[in-house]
Amino acid sequence: MDRPLYPSDLTDAQWELIEPLLPPFGESTFCETLPRREIVNGIRYVLRDGIQWRMMPHDLPKWETVYYHHNLWSKTGVWKAVNAALVKIERERNGRKAQPSAAVGDSQSVKTTQKRGNRGYDGNKKVKGRKRHIATDTDGNLLGCRVTPANVDDREGLKLVLNTFDLDAPLVKKLFLDGGYAGGPFEALAKTTTGIEVEVVRRPDEGITVVGGIAQLPTNTPTEEQFRLAVEMARRGGKGFKVVRKRWVVERTFAWLLTFRRLRVDYEEHMPISEGFIYAAGSCILLTRLCA
């Protein structure tokens, strides 16, 4: 490579792993003289540093070329397939089956920019923009993702992810969610349409409130754990951070994704392009782990 390396560039080991997963350029394409590795390096540069496409460094391929391929690979599912293949490799490397049997789901609302495109207002998070619905395995590896306007209900968005599980994660039989997904109709629908059993994992301090420095319990017969948490909350003046079993895995995945500056805000006009960047970020995380 006849240029200085950027921190976002693929290493030789990473390229050796990802090269067979990328589609070849057609014989008649105008990009046939460009190495695919440099196209991927350009996409990773934008993803990692969050720059505008037109600010692509001159020693990388032209921004129009990199932009074209990212859009094409996002809309045709290439990034999704690359991420899925790397998830299988990572799971087998850790001595687990390639296909998971349990998943964890959640959503995240992010702001958008002034660009055109579908968006909405999440009244719960007070965010105008879009909502990312993801499902991971119990290690935090990305299994599925859909992007919707922020006003779409969490359960409706997660249905879009679950609808792809017949092909993407056919062996998943258990899904762990937070209290926002609670509800008989959704749990019954997930069971009847996909065969997945939903388990809502609640915070241990759920229902406990602090008013005027006094903790109020949700029941007249609290457990010893609820009483202990109520005392802590009264001293602290409210709820604090709690690691919730099973659910913390997907929260960590969201934190991993936000280390990519392009994902701090949804800059994309079209939602499939946003999904492509999320799958590309999941691939970057796995490549770093597999080639460490």
C-alpha positions as CSV (number, residue, x, y, z in Angstrom):
1,M,0.0,0.0,0.0
2,D,1.7,3.2,-1.3
3,R,0.4,5.6,1.3
4,P,0.6,6.2,5.1
5,L,-1.7,4.0,7.1
6,Y,-4.7,5.4,8.9
7,P,-5.8,3.9,12.3
8,S,-9.1,2.8,10.6
9,D,-7.3,0.8,7.8
10,L,-7.7,-3.0,7.6
11,T,-4.7,-5.0,8.7
12,D,-3.5,-7.8,6.5
13,A,-5.0,-10.4,8.8
14,Q,-8.4,-8.6,8.8
15,W,-8.4,-8.3,5.1
16,E,-7.6,-12.0,4.7
17,L,-10.6,-12.8,6.9
18,I,-13.1,-10.4,5.2
19,E,-12.0,-10.6,1.5
20,P,-13.9,-13.8,0.7
21,L,-17.1,-12.3,2.2
22,L,-17.2,-9.3,-0.2
23,P,-18.7,-9.5,-3.7
24,P,-16.3,-9.2,-6.6
25,F,-16.4,-6.2,-8.9
26,G,-18.1,-7.0,-12.2
27,E,-15.8,-7.2,-15.3
28,S,-17.5,-4.1,-16.8
29,T,-17.5,-2.0,-13.7
30,F,-15.6,1.3,-13.8
31,C,-14.1,0.3,-10.4
32,E,-12.4,-2.9,-11.6
33,T,-8.9,-1.3,-11.4
34,L,-9.5,-0.2,-7.7
35,P,-8.6,-2.7,-5.0
36,R,-11.7,-3.6,-2.9
37,R,-9.5,-3.3,0.2
38,E,-9.2,0.5,-0.4
39,I,-13.0,0.8,-0.9
40,V,-13.5,-0.9,2.6
41,N,-10.8,1.3,4.1
42,G,-12.7,4.4,2.8
43,I,-15.9,3.2,4.3
44,R,-14.2,2.4,7.6
45,Y,-12.6,5.9,7.6
46,V,-16.0,7.6,7.3
47,L,-17.5,5.3,9.9
48,R,-14.8,5.7,12.5
49,D,-14.2,9.4,12.1
50,G,-17.7,10.6,11.2
51,I,-16.5,12.8,8.4
52,Q,-18.6,14.1,5.5
53,W,-18.2,12.0,2.3
54,R,-16.7,14.9,0.4
55,M,-14.0,15.2,3.0
56,M,-12.5,11.8,2.1
57,P,-8.7,12.1,2.1
58,H,-7.1,12.3,-1.3
59,D,-5.0,9.2,-0.9
60,L,-8.1,7.1,-0.5
61,P,-10.5,6.3,-3.5
62,K,-12.7,9.2,-4.6
63,W,-15.6,9.7,-2.2
64,E,-18.2,9.1,-5.0
65,T,-16.8,5.6,-5.5
66,V,-16.7,4.7,-1.8
67,Y,-20.2,6.2,-1.3
68,Y,-21.6,4.2,-4.2
69,H,-20.3,0.9,-2.9
70,H,-21.4,1.5,0.7
71,N,-24.9,2.3,-0.5
72,L,-24.9,-0.7,-2.8
73,W,-23.6,-3.1,-0.1
74,S,-26.1,-1.7,2.4
75,K,-29.1,-2.1,0.2
76,T,-28.2,-5.5,-1.1
77,G,-27.4,-6.9,2.4
78,V,-23.6,-7.4,1.9
79,W,-22.7,-5.7,5.3
80,K,-25.4,-7.8,7.0
81,A,-24.0,-11.0,5.5
82,V,-20.4,-10.1,6.4
83,N,-21.4,-9.4,10.0
84,A,-23.4,-12.7,10.2
85,A,-20.4,-14.7,8.9
86,L,-18.0,-13.0,11.4
87,V,-20.5,-13.7,14.3
88,K,-20.4,-17.4,13.5
89,I,-16.6,-17.4,13.4
90,E,-16.4,-15.6,16.7
91,R,-18.8,-17.9,18.4
92,E,-17.0,-21.1,17.2
93,R,-13.7,-19.6,18.3
94,N,-15.1,-19.3,21.8
95,G,-16.3,-22.9,21.7
96,R,-19.9,-22.1,21.2
97,K,-22.3,-23.2,18.4
98,A,-22.3,-21.1,15.3
99,Q,-26.1,-20.4,15.7
100,P,-27.3,-18.9,19.0
101,S,-30.3,-20.2,20.9
102,A,-31.0,-17.0,22.9
103,A,-31.0,-13.3,22.1
104,V,-31.3,-10.0,23.8
105,G,-33.2,-7.1,22.3
106,D,-33.4,-3.3,22.9
107,S,-33.8,0.0,21.2
108,Q,-31.9,3.3,21.1
109,S,-33.1,6.7,19.9
110,V,-30.7,9.1,18.2
111,K,-31.0,12.5,16.7
112,T,-30.9,13.2,13.0
113,T,-29.6,16.2,11.1
114,Q,-31.4,18.7,8.8
115,K,-31.1,16.3,5.8
116,R,-34.2,14.9,4.3
117,G,-35.5,11.5,5.4
118,N,-38.0,9.8,7.6
119,R,-37.9,10.7,11.3
120,G,-40.1,11.0,14.3
121,Y,-40.3,12.1,17.9
122,D,-39.7,9.8,20.8
123,G,-41.8,11.2,23.6
124,N,-40.2,8.9,26.2
125,K,-36.6,9.9,25.4
126,K,-37.5,13.4,24.2
127,V,-35.5,12.8,21.0
128,K,-36.5,13.8,17.5
129,G,-34.9,11.5,15.0
130,R,-34.7,7.8,14.5
131,K,-34.7,4.6,16.6
132,R,-32.4,1.7,16.3
133,H,-33.8,-1.7,17.1
134,I,-31.2,-4.4,17.6
135,A,-30.9,-8.0,18.8
136,T,-27.7,-9.6,20.0
137,D,-26.6,-13.0,21.2
138,T,-25.7,-13.4,24.8
139,D,-22.1,-12.4,24.1
140,G,-23.3,-9.0,22.6
141,N,-22.6,-9.9,19.0
142,L,-25.1,-8.2,16.6
143,L,-27.7,-10.6,15.1
144,G,-30.2,-8.2,13.6
145,C,-30.9,-4.5,13.2
146,R,-33.7,-2.3,11.9
147,V,-33.9,1.5,11.9
148,T,-37.2,3.3,12.1
149,P,-38.5,6.8,12.8
150,A,-38.2,7.5,16.6
151,N,-42.0,7.6,17.1
152,V,-42.3,3.8,16.2
153,D,-43.1,1.7,19.3
154,D,-40.3,-0.5,20.6
155,R,-42.4,-3.6,20.1
156,E,-43.3,-2.8,16.6
157,G,-39.7,-2.1,15.7
158,L,-38.5,-5.3,17.3
159,K,-41.1,-7.3,15.3
160,L,-39.3,-6.2,12.1
161,V,-36.0,-7.7,13.6
162,L,-37.7,-10.9,14.6
163,N,-39.3,-11.4,11.2
164,T,-35.8,-11.9,9.8
165,F,-34.8,-14.5,12.4
166,D,-36.1,-17.5,10.3
167,L,-33.1,-16.9,8.0
168,D,-30.7,-15.0,10.2
169,A,-31.0,-16.8,13.6
170,P,-33.3,-19.8,13.1
171,L,-32.3,-21.5,16.3
172,V,-33.2,-18.7,18.7
173,K,-35.9,-19.8,21.1
174,K,-35.5,-17.3,24.0
175,L,-35.5,-13.5,23.9
176,F,-34.6,-11.3,26.9
177,L,-36.2,-7.8,26.9
178,D,-36.7,-4.9,29.3
179,G,-40.0,-3.7,30.8
180,G,-40.8,-1.6,27.8
181,Y,-41.7,-4.7,25.8
182,A,-44.0,-6.2,28.4
183,G,-47.4,-7.1,27.3
184,G,-49.4,-10.2,26.6
185,P,-50.2,-9.5,22.9
186,F,-46.5,-9.0,21.9
187,E,-45.3,-12.0,23.8
188,A,-48.0,-14.2,22.3
189,L,-47.3,-12.9,18.8
190,A,-43.6,-13.6,19.2
191,K,-44.4,-17.1,20.3
192,T,-46.9,-17.9,17.6
193,T,-45.2,-16.3,14.6
194,T,-41.5,-17.1,15.4
195,G,-41.6,-19.7,18.1
196,I,-39.5,-17.5,20.4
197,E,-40.3,-17.3,24.1
198,V,-40.1,-13.7,25.5
199,E,-38.7,-13.1,29.0
200,V,-39.0,-9.6,30.4
201,V,-36.1,-8.9,32.7
202,R,-37.0,-6.0,35.1
203,R,-34.7,-3.8,37.1
204,P,-34.5,-4.9,40.8
205,D,-35.6,-1.4,41.9
206,E,-38.5,-1.1,39.4
207,G,-41.6,0.5,41.0
208,I,-39.6,2.2,43.8
209,T,-39.8,6.0,43.7
210,V,-38.4,8.8,45.9
211,V,-40.6,11.7,46.7
212,G,-39.3,14.5,49.0
213,G,-36.4,12.3,50.1
214,I,-38.6,9.4,51.2
215,A,-38.6,6.1,49.3
216,Q,-42.0,4.7,48.3
217,L,-42.3,1.0,47.8
218,P,-44.6,-0.5,45.2
219,T,-46.1,-3.0,47.7
220,N,-47.0,-3.2,51.4
221,T,-45.0,-6.5,51.7
222,P,-41.6,-5.7,50.2
223,T,-38.9,-8.2,49.9
224,E,-35.6,-7.7,51.8
225,E,-33.9,-6.7,48.5
226,Q,-36.6,-4.1,47.7
227,F,-36.2,-2.6,51.2
228,R,-32.4,-2.4,50.9
229,L,-32.7,-0.8,47.4
230,A,-35.3,1.7,48.8
231,V,-32.9,2.8,51.6
232,E,-30.1,3.2,49.0
233,M,-32.4,5.3,46.7
234,A,-33.5,7.5,49.6
235,R,-29.9,8.3,50.5
236,R,-29.0,8.9,46.8
237,G,-32.1,10.9,46.0
238,G,-33.2,8.7,43.1
239,K,-32.4,5.8,40.9
240,G,-28.8,5.1,39.9
241,F,-27.1,2.8,37.4
242,K,-27.9,-0.9,37.9
243,V,-26.4,-3.8,36.0
244,V,-29.5,-5.8,35.0
245,R,-28.9,-9.5,34.3
246,K,-29.0,-10.5,30.7
247,R,-30.0,-7.0,29.6
248,W,-26.6,-5.4,30.2
249,V,-25.2,-7.3,27.2
250,V,-27.2,-5.3,24.6
251,E,-26.5,-2.1,26.4
252,R,-22.8,-2.7,26.1
253,T,-23.3,-3.4,22.4
254,F,-24.9,0.1,22.0
255,A,-21.9,1.6,23.8
256,W,-19.6,-0.2,21.4
257,L,-21.5,1.2,18.4
258,L,-21.3,4.7,19.7
259,T,-17.5,4.6,19.6
260,F,-17.9,5.1,15.9
261,R,-18.5,8.8,15.3
262,R,-20.7,8.3,12.3
263,L,-23.2,6.6,14.6
264,R,-23.4,9.3,17.3
265,V,-26.1,11.0,15.1
266,D,-28.0,9.5,12.2
267,Y,-26.7,11.4,9.3
268,E,-28.2,9.3,6.5
269,E,-31.1,10.2,4.3
270,H,-32.2,6.6,3.8
271,M,-32.7,4.2,6.7
272,P,-31.2,1.1,4.9
273,I,-27.9,3.1,4.7
274,S,-28.1,3.7,8.4
275,E,-28.5,-0.1,8.9
276,G,-25.6,-0.7,6.7
277,F,-23.3,1.4,8.8
278,I,-24.5,-0.4,12.0
279,Y,-23.7,-3.8,10.4
280,A,-20.4,-2.4,9.2
281,A,-19.6,-1.2,12.7
282,G,-20.5,-4.7,14.1
283,S,-18.1,-6.2,11.5
284,C,-15.3,-3.8,12.6
285,I,-15.7,-4.8,16.2
286,L,-15.6,-8.5,15.4
287,L,-12.6,-8.1,13.1
288,T,-10.7,-6.3,15.8
289,R,-11.5,-9.1,18.3
290,L,-10.7,-12.0,15.9
291,C,-7.4,-10.6,14.7
292,A,-6.1,-9.2,18.1
